[in-house]
Amino acid sequence: MKRTFVCYSDPGHGWVKVPEGVIAAMGLKAASFTGYSYLNKGHMYLEEDGDASLFVKTYKEKFGVDPKFSERNCNTRSRIRNYHNNNPEAARYFVPSIAA
């Protein structure tokens, strides 16, 4: 599986947008990630420190290649911060295929 993932950042933090289907294909669940990541409409926005690192490591192990990234930066507070924090209840609603 070769894909390009978008990295979003604002002046304080950054996230990698990953479709829930990619996370499922890697054998991970929403519970594999922290509450510092966000959920919205079938995607996880993995926080740039630990969660994105876990994603990159697992992606390479599963598919044998590094994921590719494109970047989108904003100079103000990102709207991603208004999405739901990753937690079991929100995961059931926003990323149901990886909620359990």
Secondary structure, 3 states (H helix, E strand, C coil): CCCEEEEEECCCCEEEEEEHHHHHHCCCCHHHCCCCCEEECCEEEEECCHHHHHHHHHHHHHHCCCCEEEEEECCCCCHHHHCEECCHHHHHHHCHHHCC
